[in-house]
Amino acid sequence: MTTSPGMPLFHPFFVGMGGALLIAAAFTDAMYVSNSLMQWANFSAWLIAAGLVLALLATIMLLIDGLFGRAGRIRLPDLVLLGAAAILSLFNVFVHTRDAWTSVMPSGIVLSWLVAVLLLIAGLRGWRVTEIRAIRTRGTV
């Protein structure tokens, strides 16, 4: 008997897409700090909001993966990384609703970069929260 991976998981795609948007928000915050054009702060708020929507979709997809038995065990370090990034991003989106300079400086940019670092670590770990479940198949080796 050999083992092969089953159908690919749904949640890593949405985790990666949401992570990319939240990481991009850190760079648009840095652009706002460097030139004070308000549109960069607006971009950051939009990116954070969209990243949180995709984080919600990733959570729903994780539940679907688990419900249909496609996902393996939960990897606690990855869950903690992504959960912390989502909670910090939720606070960050509220910070970015402030007016002008205070929407980014100083707390907005600090939160954005903390989230970016957490998500870069999660990305290096594979953008998934669960182990990949292997399916046993009959075959010749």
Secondary structure, 3 states (H helix, E strand, C coil): CEEEECCCCCHHHHHHHHHHHHHHHHHHHHHHHHHCCHHHHHHHHHHHHHHHHHHHHHHHHHHHHHHCCCEEEECHHHHHHHHHHHHHHHHHHHHCCCCHHHHCCCHHHHHHHHHHHHHHHHHHCCCCCEEECEEEECCCC
